[in-house]
Amino acid sequence: MITVDGFDSCLIGKDSKDRAIYDADAMIDTLVTRDDMDREEAEDYFWYNIYGSHMGEETPIYVFLNYER
């Protein structure tokens, strides 16, 4: 299972293919508090550097638990 360094507290489980599942909102919040980014910077960083990193079939899954329509 591939994991994302520095985001262990955001790991919420794994799927049937043994891929890590992360709470994307918690990852963005971590960037804001840990790395002293504002929300927009943290979201940009998440989408480009974390979500945008494809690591083959074992690429982690990112979910937004606080999604609002």
CHARMM-style PDB file with segment names, atoms N, HN, CA, C and O in Angstrom:
ATOM      1  N   MET     1       0.849  -1.174   0.000  1.00  0.00      PROA
ATOM      2  CA  MET     1       0.000   0.000   0.000  1.00  0.00      PROA
ATOM      3  C   MET     1       0.897   1.241   0.000  1.00  0.00      PROA
ATOM      4  O   MET     1       1.810   1.362   0.818  1.00  0.00      PROA
ATOM      5  N   ILE     2       0.626   2.147  -0.917  1.00  0.00      PROA
ATOM      6  HN  ILE     2      -0.115   2.049  -1.582  1.00  0.00      PROA
ATOM      7  CA  ILE     2       1.353   3.415  -0.988  1.00  0.00      PROA
ATOM      8  C   ILE     2       0.664   4.416  -0.067  1.00  0.00      PROA
ATOM      9  O   ILE     2      -0.557   4.566  -0.099  1.00  0.00      PROA
ATOM     10  N   THR     3       1.459   5.098   0.752  1.00  0.00      PROA
ATOM     11  HN  THR     3       2.452   4.977   0.778  1.00  0.00      PROA
ATOM     12  CA  THR     3       0.916   6.123   1.633  1.00  0.00      PROA
ATOM     13  C   THR     3       1.565   7.463   1.310  1.00  0.00      PROA
ATOM     14  O   THR     3       2.598   7.520   0.642  1.00  0.00      PROA
ATOM     15  N   VAL     4       0.948   8.536   1.791  1.00  0.00      PROA
ATOM     16  HN  VAL     4       0.109   8.490   2.333  1.00  0.00      PROA
ATOM     17  CA  VAL     4       1.446   9.892   1.557  1.00  0.00      PROA
ATOM     18  C   VAL     4       2.179  10.352   2.813  1.00  0.00      PROA
ATOM     19  O   VAL     4       1.574  10.463   3.880  1.00  0.00      PROA
ATOM     20  N   ASP     5       3.468  10.618   2.694  1.00  0.00      PROA
ATOM     21  HN  ASP     5       3.960  10.527   1.828  1.00  0.00      PROA
ATOM     22  CA  ASP     5       4.282  11.032   3.836  1.00  0.00      PROA
ATOM     23  C   ASP     5       3.720  12.279   4.504  1.00  0.00      PROA
ATOM     24  O   ASP     5       3.342  13.242   3.837  1.00  0.00      PROA
ATOM     25  N   GLY     6       3.672  12.244   5.827  1.00  0.00      PROA
ATOM     26  HN  GLY     6       3.979  11.461   6.368  1.00  0.00      PROA
ATOM     27  CA  GLY     6       3.257  13.405   6.596  1.00  0.00      PROA
ATOM     28  C   GLY     6       1.762  13.553   6.800  1.00  0.00      PROA
ATOM     29  O   GLY     6       1.315  14.539   7.386  1.00  0.00      PROA
ATOM     30  N   PHE     7       0.974  12.584   6.323  1.00  0.00      PROA
ATOM     31  HN  PHE     7       1.337  11.783   5.847  1.00  0.00      PROA
ATOM     32  CA  PHE     7      -0.477  12.687   6.427  1.00  0.00      PROA
ATOM     33  C   PHE     7      -1.106  11.452   7.066  1.00  0.00      PROA
ATOM     34  O   PHE     7      -2.234  11.086   6.736  1.00  0.00      PROA
ATOM     35  N   ASP     8      -0.382  10.811   7.978  1.00  0.00      PROA
ATOM     36  HN  ASP     8       0.535  11.108   8.246  1.00  0.00      PROA
ATOM     37  CA  ASP     8      -0.901   9.610   8.638  1.00  0.00      PROA
ATOM     38  C   ASP     8      -2.217   9.873   9.361  1.00  0.00      PROA
ATOM     39  O   ASP     8      -3.090   9.007   9.391  1.00  0.00      PROA
ATOM     40  N   SER     9      -2.364  11.055   9.940  1.00  0.00      PROA
ATOM     41  HN  SER     9      -1.654  11.759   9.915  1.00  0.00      PROA
ATOM     42  CA  SER     9      -3.594  11.365  10.678  1.00  0.00      PROA
ATOM     43  C   SER     9      -4.805  11.529   9.757  1.00  0.00      PROA
ATOM     44  O   SER     9      -5.940  11.550  10.234  1.00  0.00      PROA
ATOM     45  N   CYS    10      -4.583  11.644   8.459  1.00  0.00      PROA
ATOM     46  HN  CYS    10      -3.661  11.627   8.071  1.00  0.00      PROA
ATOM     47  CA  CYS    10      -5.664  11.825   7.485  1.00  0.00      PROA
ATOM     48  C   CYS    10      -6.072  10.500   6.827  1.00  0.00      PROA
ATOM     49  O   CYS    10      -7.037  10.458   6.065  1.00  0.00      PROA
ATOM     50  N   LEU    11      -5.351   9.441   7.117  1.00  0.00      PROA
ATOM     51  HN  LEU    11      -4.567   9.475   7.737  1.00  0.00      PROA
ATOM     52  CA  LEU    11      -5.645   8.120   6.564  1.00  0.00      PROA
ATOM     53  C   LEU    11      -6.894   7.577   7.245  1.00  0.00      PROA
ATOM     54  O   LEU    11      -6.941   7.469   8.470  1.00  0.00      PROA
ATOM     55  N   ILE    12      -7.906   7.234   6.450  1.00  0.00      PROA
ATOM     56  HN  ILE    12      -7.868   7.322   5.454  1.00  0.00      PROA
ATOM     57  CA  ILE    12      -9.164   6.773   7.043  1.00  0.00      PROA
ATOM     58  C   ILE    12      -9.462   5.305   6.757  1.00  0.00      PROA
ATOM     59  O   ILE    12     -10.438   4.759   7.271  1.00  0.00      PROA
ATOM     60  N   GLY    13      -8.630   4.665   5.942  1.00  0.00      PROA
ATOM     61  HN  GLY    13      -7.837   5.109   5.524  1.00  0.00      PROA
ATOM     62  CA  GLY    13      -8.859   3.249   5.674  1.00  0.00      PROA
ATOM     63  C   GLY    13      -8.174   2.797   4.410  1.00  0.00      PROA
ATOM     64  O   GLY    13      -7.280   3.459   3.882  1.00  0.00      PROA
ATOM     65  N   LYS    14      -8.625   1.636   3.935  1.00  0.00      PROA
ATOM     66  HN  LYS    14      -9.351   1.098   4.363  1.00  0.00      PROA
ATOM     67  CA  LYS    14      -8.122   1.110   2.664  1.00  0.00      PROA
ATOM     68  C   LYS    14      -9.270   0.418   1.956  1.00  0.00      PROA
ATOM     69  O   LYS    14     -10.254   0.013   2.575  1.00  0.00      PROA
ATOM     70  N   ASP    15      -9.125   0.292   0.641  1.00  0.00      PROA
ATOM     71  HN  ASP    15      -8.326   0.621   0.138  1.00  0.00      PROA
ATOM     72  CA  ASP    15     -10.190  -0.354  -0.123  1.00  0.00      PROA
ATOM     73  C   ASP    15      -9.857  -1.832  -0.336  1.00  0.00      PROA
ATOM     74  O   ASP    15      -8.853  -2.329   0.173  1.00  0.00      PROA
ATOM     75  N   SER    16     -10.700  -2.522  -1.086  1.00  0.00      PROA
ATOM     76  HN  SER    16     -11.516  -2.119  -1.500  1.00  0.00      PROA
ATOM     77  CA  SER    16     -10.524  -3.965  -1.305  1.00  0.00      PROA
ATOM     78  C   SER    16      -9.278  -4.288  -2.131  1.00  0.00      PROA
ATOM     79  O   SER    16      -8.837  -5.437  -2.158  1.00  0.00      PROA
ATOM     80  N   LYS    17      -8.709  -3.289  -2.803  1.00  0.00      PROA
ATOM     81  HN  LYS    17      -9.068  -2.356  -2.781  1.00  0.00      PROA
ATOM     82  CA  LYS    17      -7.478  -3.500  -3.578  1.00  0.00      PROA
ATOM     83  C   LYS    17      -6.250  -3.048  -2.794  1.00  0.00      PROA
ATOM     84  O   LYS    17      -5.163  -2.912  -3.356  1.00  0.00      PROA
ATOM     85  N   ASP    18      -6.429  -2.815  -1.489  1.00  0.00      PROA
ATOM     86  HN  ASP    18      -7.312  -2.925  -1.033  1.00  0.00      PROA
ATOM     87  CA  ASP    18      -5.363  -2.404  -0.578  1.00  0.00      PROA
ATOM     88  C   ASP    18      -4.782  -1.034  -0.924  1.00  0.00      PROA
ATOM     89  O   ASP    18      -3.593  -0.788  -0.720  1.00  0.00      PROA
ATOM     90  N   ARG    19      -5.639  -0.133  -1.457  1.00  0.00      PROA
ATOM     91  HN  ARG    19      -6.604  -0.333  -1.623  1.00  0.00      PROA
ATOM     92  CA  ARG    19      -5.219   1.243  -1.709  1.00  0.00      PROA
ATOM     93  C   ARG    19      -5.594   2.090  -0.500  1.00  0.00      PROA
ATOM     94  O   ARG    19      -6.681   1.943   0.058  1.00  0.00      PROA
ATOM     95  N   ALA    20      -4.697   2.969  -0.104  1.00  0.00      PROA
ATOM     96  HN  ALA    20      -3.813   3.088  -0.557  1.00  0.00      PROA
ATOM     97  CA  ALA    20      -4.956   3.860   1.026  1.00  0.00      PROA
ATOM     98  C   ALA    20      -6.074   4.836   0.671  1.00  0.00      PROA
ATOM     99  O   ALA    20      -6.157   5.307  -0.463  1.00  0.00      PROA
ATOM    100  N   ILE    21      -6.926   5.136   1.638  1.00  0.00      PROA
ATOM    101  HN  ILE    21      -6.859   4.754   2.560  1.00  0.00      PROA
ATOM    102  CA  ILE    21      -7.997   6.112   1.456  1.00  0.00      PROA
ATOM    103  C   ILE    21      -7.758   7.246   2.448  1.00  0.00      PROA
ATOM    104  O   ILE    21      -7.615   7.020   3.650  1.00  0.00      PROA
ATOM    105  N   TYR    22      -7.717   8.475   1.919  1.00  0.00      PROA
ATOM    106  HN  TYR    22      -7.833   8.658   0.943  1.00  0.00      PROA
ATOM    107  CA  TYR    22      -7.447   9.657   2.725  1.00  0.00      PROA
ATOM    108  C   TYR    22      -8.620  10.618   2.719  1.00  0.00      PROA
ATOM    109  O   TYR    22      -9.349  10.726   1.733  1.00  0.00      PROA
ATOM    110  N   ASP    23      -8.795  11.317   3.839  1.00  0.00      PROA
ATOM    111  HN  ASP    23      -8.203  11.230   4.640  1.00  0.00      PROA
ATOM    112  CA  ASP    23      -9.756  12.411   3.959  1.00  0.00      PROA
ATOM    113  C   ASP    23      -9.084  13.650   3.361  1.00  0.00      PROA
ATOM    114  O   ASP    23      -8.188  14.229   3.975  1.00  0.00      PROA
ATOM    115  N   ALA    24      -9.512  14.049   2.178  1.00  0.00      PROA
ATOM    116  HN  ALA    24     -10.240  13.579   1.680  1.00  0.00      PROA
ATOM    117  CA  ALA    24      -8.885  15.164   1.463  1.00  0.00      PROA
ATOM    118  C   ALA    24      -9.023  16.481   2.219  1.00  0.00      PROA
ATOM    119  O   ALA    24      -8.092  17.286   2.230  1.00  0.00      PROA
ATOM    120  N   ASP    25     -10.175  16.709   2.853  1.00  0.00      PROA
ATOM    121  HN  ASP    25     -10.931  16.055   2.844  1.00  0.00      PROA
ATOM    122  CA  ASP    25     -10.358  17.936   3.636  1.00  0.00      PROA
ATOM    123  C   ASP    25      -9.351  18.006   4.778  1.00  0.00      PROA
ATOM    124  O   ASP    25      -8.786  19.066   5.049  1.00  0.00      PROA
ATOM    125  N   ALA    26      -9.131  16.884   5.442  1.00  0.00      PROA
ATOM    126  HN  ALA    26      -9.590  16.024   5.222  1.00  0.00      PROA
ATOM    127  CA  ALA    26      -8.170  16.849   6.543  1.00  0.00      PROA
ATOM    128  C   ALA    26      -6.748  17.091   6.031  1.00  0.00      PROA
ATOM    129  O   ALA    26      -5.933  17.706   6.719  1.00  0.00      PROA
ATOM    130  N   MET    27      -6.456  16.612   4.836  1.00  0.00      PROA
ATOM    131  HN  MET    27      -7.118  16.113   4.277  1.00  0.00      PROA
ATOM    132  CA  MET    27      -5.130  16.844   4.257  1.00  0.00      PROA
ATOM    133  C   MET    27      -4.925  18.337   3.984  1.00  0.00      PROA
ATOM    134  O   MET    27      -3.854  18.879   4.257  1.00  0.00      PROA
ATOM    135  N   ILE    28      -5.941  18.988   3.452  1.00  0.00      PROA
ATOM    136  HN  ILE    28      -6.811  18.548   3.231  1.00  0.00      PROA
ATOM    137  CA  ILE    28      -5.859  20.429   3.184  1.00  0.00      PROA
ATOM    138  C   ILE    28      -5.734  21.194   4.504  1.00  0.00      PROA
ATOM    139  O   ILE    28      -4.942  22.131   4.610  1.00  0.00      PROA
ATOM    140  N   ASP    29      -6.511  20.797   5.498  1.00  0.00      PROA
ATOM    141  HN  ASP    29      -7.154  20.036   5.412  1.00  0.00      PROA
ATOM    142  CA  ASP    29      -6.407  21.435   6.820  1.00  0.00      PROA
ATOM    143  C   ASP    29      -5.005  21.260   7.401  1.00  0.00      PROA
ATOM    144  O   ASP    29      -4.476  22.181   8.023  1.00  0.00      PROA
ATOM    145  N   THR    30      -4.411  20.108   7.207  1.00  0.00      PROA
ATOM    146  HN  THR    30      -4.841  19.360   6.701  1.00  0.00      PROA
ATOM    147  CA  THR    30      -3.052  19.853   7.685  1.00  0.00      PROA
ATOM    148  C   THR    30      -2.065  20.786   7.015  1.00  0.00      PROA
ATOM    149  O   THR    30      -1.169  21.314   7.674  1.00  0.00      PROA
ATOM    150  N   LEU    31      -2.211  20.998   5.721  1.00  0.00      PROA
ATOM    151  HN  LEU    31      -2.939  20.570   5.186  1.00  0.00      PROA
ATOM    152  CA  LEU    31      -1.330  21.920   5.008  1.00  0.00      PROA
ATOM    153  C   LEU    31      -1.463  23.340   5.547  1.00  0.00      PROA
ATOM    154  O   LEU    31      -0.474  24.064   5.664  1.00  0.00      PROA
ATOM    155  N   VAL    32      -2.689  23.731   5.872  1.00  0.00      PROA
ATOM    156  HN  VAL    32      -3.493  23.143   5.776  1.00  0.00      PROA
ATOM    157  CA  VAL    32      -2.923  25.078   6.404  1.00  0.00      PROA
ATOM    158  C   VAL    32      -2.219  25.243   7.751  1.00  0.00      PROA
ATOM    159  O   VAL    32      -1.521  26.234   7.966  1.00  0.00      PROA
ATOM    160  N   THR    33      -2.398  24.289   8.648  1.00  0.00      PROA
ATOM    161  HN  THR    33      -2.966  23.484   8.473  1.00  0.00      PROA
ATOM    162  CA  THR    33      -1.838  24.429   9.994  1.00  0.00      PROA
ATOM    163  C   THR    33      -0.357  24.083  10.058  1.00  0.00      PROA
ATOM    164  O   THR    33       0.419  24.822  10.663  1.00  0.00      PROA
ATOM    165  N   ARG    34       0.043  22.989   9.456  1.00  0.00      PROA
ATOM    166  HN  ARG    34      -0.588  22.389   8.965  1.00  0.00      PROA
ATOM    167  CA  ARG    34       1.428  22.531   9.556  1.00  0.00      PROA
ATOM    168  C   ARG    34       2.381  23.356   8.707  1.00  0.00      PROA
ATOM    169  O   ARG    34       3.487  23.682   9.139  1.00  0.00      PROA
ATOM    170  N   ASP    35       1.952  23.690   7.505  1.00  0.00      PROA
ATOM    171  HN  ASP    35       1.054  23.425   7.154  1.00  0.00      PROA
ATOM    172  CA  ASP    35       2.844  24.357   6.550  1.00  0.00      PROA
ATOM    173  C   ASP    35       2.567  25.845   6.419  1.00  0.00      PROA
ATOM    174  O   ASP    35       3.130  26.510   5.550  1.00  0.00      PROA
ATOM    175  N   ASP    36       1.698  26.371   7.283  1.00  0.00      PROA
ATOM    176  HN  ASP    36       1.241  25.830   7.989  1.00  0.00      PROA
ATOM    177  CA  ASP    36       1.406  27.799   7.333  1.00  0.00      PROA
ATOM    178  C   ASP    36       0.966  28.358   5.977  1.00  0.00      PROA
ATOM    179  O   ASP    36       1.422  29.422   5.559  1.00  0.00      PROA
ATOM    180  N   MET    37       0.076  27.629   5.295  1.00  0.00      PROA
ATOM    181  HN  MET    37      -0.294  26.765   5.634  1.00  0.00      PROA
ATOM    182  CA  MET    37      -0.481  28.084   4.022  1.00  0.00      PROA
ATOM    183  C   MET    37      -1.862  28.659   4.278  1.00  0.00      PROA
ATOM    184  O   MET    37      -2.524  28.287   5.248  1.00  0.00      PROA
ATOM    185  N   ASP    38      -2.306  29.576   3.401  1.00  0.00      PROA
ATOM    186  HN  ASP    38      -1.769  29.878   2.613  1.00  0.00      PROA
ATOM    187  CA  ASP    38      -3.707  29.967   3.495  1.00  0.00      PROA
ATOM    188  C   ASP    38      -4.521  28.892   2.775  1.00  0.00      PROA
ATOM    189  O   ASP    38      -3.957  28.035   2.095  1.00  0.00      PROA
ATOM    190  N   ARG    39      -5.835  28.938   2.925  1.00  0.00      PROA
ATOM    191  HN  ARG    39      -6.293  29.634   3.478  1.00  0.00      PROA
ATOM    192  CA  ARG    39      -6.690  27.869   2.389  1.00  0.00      PROA
ATOM    193  C   ARG    39      -6.510  27.694   0.883  1.00  0.00      PROA
ATOM    194  O   ARG    39      -6.421  26.563   0.407  1.00  0.00      PROA
ATOM    195  N   GLU    40      -6.455  28.772   0.137  1.00  0.00      PROA
ATOM    196  HN  GLU    40      -6.528  29.691   0.524  1.00  0.00      PROA
ATOM    197  CA  GLU    40      -6.315  28.687  -1.323  1.00  0.00      PROA
ATOM    198  C   GLU    40      -4.985  28.035  -1.712  1.00  0.00      PROA
ATOM    199  O   GLU    40      -4.946  27.186  -2.602  1.00  0.00      PROA
ATOM    200  N   GLU    41      -3.910  28.427  -1.051  1.00  0.00      PROA
ATOM    201  HN  GLU    41      -3.942  29.116  -0.327  1.00  0.00      PROA
ATOM    202  CA  GLU    41      -2.602  27.817  -1.330  1.00  0.00      PROA
ATOM    203  C   GLU    41      -2.628  26.319  -1.030  1.00  0.00      PROA
ATOM    204  O   GLU    41      -2.105  25.511  -1.798  1.00  0.00      PROA
ATOM    205  N   ALA    42      -3.239  25.965   0.091  1.00  0.00      PROA
ATOM    206  HN  ALA    42      -3.664  26.621   0.715  1.00  0.00      PROA
ATOM    207  CA  ALA    42      -3.306  24.559   0.482  1.00  0.00      PROA
ATOM    208  C   ALA    42      -4.126  23.743  -0.513  1.00  0.00      PROA
ATOM    209  O   ALA    42      -3.751  22.621  -0.854  1.00  0.00      PROA
ATOM    210  N   GLU    43      -5.237  24.298  -0.978  1.00  0.00      PROA
ATOM    211  HN  GLU    43      -5.542  25.209  -0.701  1.00  0.00      PROA
ATOM    212  CA  GLU    43      -6.056  23.597  -1.965  1.00  0.00      PROA
ATOM    213  C   GLU    43      -5.291  23.430  -3.272  1.00  0.00      PROA
ATOM    214  O   GLU    43      -5.302  22.348  -3.859  1.00  0.00      PROA
ATOM    215  N   ASP    44      -4.629  24.480  -3.733  1.00  0.00      PROA
ATOM    216  HN  ASP    44      -4.620  25.359  -3.256  1.00  0.00      PROA
ATOM    217  CA  ASP    44      -3.823  24.380  -4.958  1.00  0.00      PROA
ATOM    218  C   ASP    44      -2.739  23.326  -4.812  1.00  0.00      PROA
ATOM    219  O   ASP    44      -2.516  22.518  -5.714  1.00  0.00      PROA
ATOM    220  N   TYR    45      -2.065  23.342  -3.658  1.00  0.00      PROA
ATOM    221  HN  TYR    45      -2.246  23.998  -2.925  1.00  0.00      PROA
ATOM    222  CA  TYR    45      -1.004  22.367  -3.411  1.00  0.00      PROA
ATOM    223  C   TYR    45      -1.578  20.951  -3.430  1.00  0.00      PROA
ATOM    224  O   TYR    45      -1.003  20.054  -4.046  1.00  0.00      PROA
ATOM    225  N   PHE    46      -2.705  20.752  -2.759  1.00  0.00      PROA
ATOM    226  HN  PHE    46      -3.173  21.481  -2.259  1.00  0.00      PROA
ATOM    227  CA  PHE    46      -3.337  19.430  -2.733  1.00  0.00      PROA
ATOM    228  C   PHE    46      -3.653  18.934  -4.139  1.00  0.00      PROA
ATOM    229  O   PHE    46      -3.273  17.824  -4.510  1.00  0.00      PROA
ATOM    230  N   TRP    47      -4.352  19.763  -4.924  1.00  0.00      PROA
ATOM    231  HN  TRP    47      -4.660  20.665  -4.622  1.00  0.00      PROA
ATOM    232  CA  TRP    47      -4.777  19.323  -6.253  1.00  0.00      PROA
ATOM    233  C   TRP    47      -3.605  19.058  -7.187  1.00  0.00      PROA
ATOM    234  O   TRP    47      -3.634  18.101  -7.959  1.00  0.00      PROA
ATOM    235  N   TYR    48      -2.584  19.890  -7.124  1.00  0.00      PROA
ATOM    236  HN  TYR    48      -2.560  20.668  -6.497  1.00  0.00      PROA
ATOM    237  CA  TYR    48      -1.459  19.740  -8.050  1.00  0.00      PROA
ATOM    238  C   TYR    48      -0.448  18.694  -7.587  1.00  0.00      PROA
ATOM    239  O   TYR    48      -0.033  17.848  -8.378  1.00  0.00      PROA
ATOM    240  N   ASN    49      -0.053  18.740  -6.332  1.00  0.00      PROA
ATOM    241  HN  ASN    49      -0.390  19.428  -5.689  1.00  0.00      PROA
ATOM    242  CA  ASN    49       1.054  17.913  -5.858  1.00  0.00      PROA
ATOM    243  C   ASN    49       0.653  16.589  -5.221  1.00  0.00      PROA
ATOM    244  O   ASN    49       1.439  15.642  -5.214  1.00  0.00      PROA
ATOM    245  N   ILE    50      -0.543  16.515  -4.693  1.00  0.00      PROA
ATOM    246  HN  ILE    50      -1.182  17.285  -4.698  1.00  0.00      PROA
ATOM    247  CA  ILE    50      -0.966  15.275  -4.038  1.00  0.00      PROA
ATOM    248  C   ILE    50      -1.948  14.517  -4.935  1.00  0.00      PROA
ATOM    249  O   ILE    50      -1.661  13.404  -5.376  1.00  0.00      PROA
ATOM    250  N   TYR    51      -3.093  15.119  -5.198  1.00  0.00      PROA
ATOM    251  HN  TYR    51      -3.326  16.023  -4.840  1.00  0.00      PROA
ATOM    252  CA  TYR    51      -4.100  14.462  -6.030  1.00  0.00      PROA
ATOM    253  C   TYR    51      -3.567  14.193  -7.432  1.00  0.00      PROA
ATOM    254  O   TYR    51      -3.877  13.163  -8.030  1.00  0.00      PROA
ATOM    255  N   GLY    52      -2.774  15.107  -7.952  1.00  0.00      PROA
ATOM    256  HN  GLY    52      -2.522  15.944  -7.466  1.00  0.00      PROA
ATOM    257  CA  GLY    52      -2.251  14.986  -9.311  1.00  0.00      PROA
ATOM    258  C   GLY    52      -1.114  14.006  -9.477  1.00  0.00      PROA
ATOM    259  O   GLY    52      -0.666  13.768 -10.599  1.00  0.00      PROA
ATOM    260  N   SER    53      -0.637  13.434  -8.389  1.00  0.00      PROA
ATOM    261  HN  SER    53      -1.001  13.628  -7.478  1.00  0.00      PROA
ATOM    262  CA  SER    53       0.451  12.459  -8.457  1.00  0.00      PROA
ATOM    263  C   SER    53      -0.127  11.078  -8.704  1.00  0.00      PROA
ATOM    264  O   SER    53      -0.771  10.499  -7.829  1.00  0.00      PROA
ATOM    265  N   HSD    54       0.105  10.553  -9.895  1.00  0.00      PROA
ATOM    266  HN  HSD    54       0.628  11.023 -10.606  1.00  0.00      PROA
ATOM    267  CA  HSD    54      -0.380   9.209 -10.214  1.00  0.00      PROA
ATOM    268  C   HSD    54       0.745   8.216  -9.992  1.00  0.00      PROA
ATOM    269  O   HSD    54       1.837   8.383 -10.534  1.00  0.00      PROA
ATOM    270  N   MET    55       0.486   7.177  -9.193  1.00  0.00      PROA
ATOM    271  HN  MET    55      -0.402   7.042  -8.753  1.00  0.00      PROA
ATOM    272  CA  MET    55       1.500   6.193  -8.839  1.00  0.00      PROA
ATOM    273  C   MET    55       1.101   4.791  -9.273  1.00  0.00      PROA
ATOM    274  O   MET    55       1.424   3.810  -8.602  1.00  0.00      PROA
ATOM    275  N   GLY    56       0.407   4.701 -10.382  1.00  0.00      PROA
ATOM    276  HN  GLY    56       0.145   5.497 -10.927  1.00  0.00      PROA
ATOM    277  CA  GLY    56      -0.008   3.393 -10.876  1.00  0.00      PROA
ATOM    278  C   GLY    56      -1.260   2.881 -10.184  1.00  0.00      PROA
ATOM    279  O   GLY    56      -2.053   3.656  -9.650  1.00  0.00      PROA
ATOM    280  N   GLU    57      -1.425   1.582 -10.201  1.00  0.00      PROA
ATOM    281  HN  GLU    57      -0.781   0.952 -10.635  1.00  0.00      PROA
ATOM    282  CA  GLU    57      -2.627   0.955  -9.664  1.00  0.00      PROA
ATOM    283  C   GLU    57      -2.779   1.123  -8.159  1.00  0.00      PROA
ATOM    284  O   GLU    57      -3.884   0.981  -7.636  1.00  0.00      PROA
ATOM    285  N   GLU    58      -1.698   1.422  -7.455  1.00  0.00      PROA
ATOM    286  HN  GLU    58      -0.800   1.538  -7.880  1.00  0.00      PROA
ATOM    287  CA  GLU    58      -1.749   1.570  -6.005  1.00  0.00      PROA
ATOM    288  C   GLU    58      -1.904   3.024  -5.558  1.00  0.00      PROA
ATOM    289  O   GLU    58      -1.757   3.329  -4.374  1.00  0.00      PROA
ATOM    290  N   THR    59      -2.201   3.921  -6.500  1.00  0.00      PROA
ATOM    291  HN  THR    59      -2.321   3.673  -7.462  1.00  0.00      PROA
ATOM    292  CA  THR    59      -2.391   5.332  -6.156  1.00  0.00      PROA
ATOM    293  C   THR    59      -3.464   5.458  -5.075  1.00  0.00      PROA
ATOM    294  O   THR    59      -4.546   4.887  -5.212  1.00  0.00      PROA
ATOM    295  N   PRO    60      -3.179   6.197  -4.004  1.00  0.00      PROA
ATOM    296  CA  PRO    60      -4.187   6.380  -2.952  1.00  0.00      PROA
ATOM    297  C   PRO    60      -5.469   7.029  -3.488  1.00  0.00      PROA
ATOM    298  O   PRO    60      -5.479   7.659  -4.545  1.00  0.00      PROA
ATOM    299  N   ILE    61      -6.535   6.852  -2.727  1.00  0.00      PROA
ATOM    300  HN  ILE    61      -6.527   6.340  -1.868  1.00  0.00      PROA
ATOM    301  CA  ILE    61      -7.841   7.423  -3.048  1.00  0.00      PROA
ATOM    302  C   ILE    61      -8.088   8.581  -2.080  1.00  0.00      PROA
ATOM    303  O   ILE    61      -7.819   8.471  -0.884  1.00  0.00      PROA
ATOM    304  N   TYR    62      -8.600   9.682  -2.607  1.00  0.00      PROA
ATOM    305  HN  TYR    62      -8.818   9.772  -3.579  1.00  0.00      PROA
ATOM    306  CA  TYR    62      -8.867  10.875  -1.798  1.00  0.00      PROA
ATOM    307  C   TYR    62     -10.361  11.167  -1.831  1.00  0.00      PROA
ATOM    308  O   TYR    62     -10.953  11.292  -2.903  1.00  0.00      PROA
ATOM    309  N   VAL    63     -10.965  11.276  -0.655  1.00  0.00      PROA
ATOM    310  HN  VAL    63     -10.483  11.175   0.216  1.00  0.00      PROA
ATOM    311  CA  VAL    63     -12.398  11.534  -0.567  1.00  0.00      PROA
ATOM    312  C   VAL    63     -12.647  12.812   0.224  1.00  0.00      PROA
ATOM    313  O   VAL    63     -11.902  13.153   1.142  1.00  0.00      PROA
ATOM    314  N   PHE    64     -13.705  13.502  -0.153  1.00  0.00      PROA
ATOM    315  HN  PHE    64     -14.310  13.224  -0.899  1.00  0.00      PROA
ATOM    316  CA  PHE    64     -14.135  14.707   0.557  1.00  0.00      PROA
ATOM    317  C   PHE    64     -15.352  14.334   1.385  1.00  0.00      PROA
ATOM    318  O   PHE    64     -16.452  14.183   0.854  1.00  0.00      PROA
ATOM    319  N   LEU    65     -15.152  14.187   2.684  1.00  0.00      PROA
ATOM    320  HN  LEU    65     -14.259  14.310   3.115  1.00  0.00      PROA
ATOM    321  CA  LEU    65     -16.231  13.780   3.580  1.00  0.00      PROA
ATOM    322  C   LEU    65     -17.185  14.904   3.888  1.00  0.00      PROA
ATOM    323  O   LEU    65     -18.319  14.649   4.294  1.00  0.00      PROA
ATOM    324  N   ASN    66     -16.763  16.145   3.706  1.00  0.00      PROA
ATOM    325  HN  ASN    66     -15.842  16.352   3.376  1.00  0.00      PROA
ATOM    326  CA  ASN    66     -17.598  17.298   4.020  1.00  0.00      PROA
ATOM    327  C   ASN    66     -18.130  17.964   2.762  1.00  0.00      PROA
ATOM    328  O   ASN    66     -18.315  19.181   2.736  1.00  0.00      PROA
ATOM    329  N   TYR    67     -18.376  17.189   1.731  1.00  0.00      PROA
ATOM    330  HN  TYR    67     -18.226  16.201   1.752  1.00  0.00      PROA
ATOM    331  CA  TYR    67     -18.838  17.711   0.444  1.00  0.00      PROA
ATOM    332  C   TYR    67     -20.224  18.339   0.582  1.00  0.00      PROA
ATOM    333  O   TYR    67     -21.136  17.751   1.162  1.00  0.00      PROA
ATOM    334  N   GLU    68     -20.360  19.556   0.031  1.00  0.00      PROA
ATOM    335  HN  GLU    68     -19.619  20.034  -0.441  1.00  0.00      PROA
ATOM    336  CA  GLU    68     -21.665  20.226   0.017  1.00  0.00      PROA
ATOM    337  C   GLU    68     -22.049  20.517  -1.419  1.00  0.00      PROA
ATOM    338  O   GLU    68     -21.201  20.892  -2.228  1.00  0.00      PROA
ATOM    339  N   ARG    69     -23.319  20.346  -1.738  1.00  0.00      PROA
ATOM    340  HN  ARG    69     -24.008  20.041  -1.080  1.00  0.00      PROA
ATOM    341  CA  ARG    69     -23.777  20.626  -3.104  1.00  0.00      PROA
ATOM    342  C   ARG    69     -24.176  22.060  -3.230  1.00  0.00      PROA
ATOM    343  OT1 ARG    69     -24.590  22.493  -4.305  1.00  0.00      PROA
TER     344      ARG     69
END
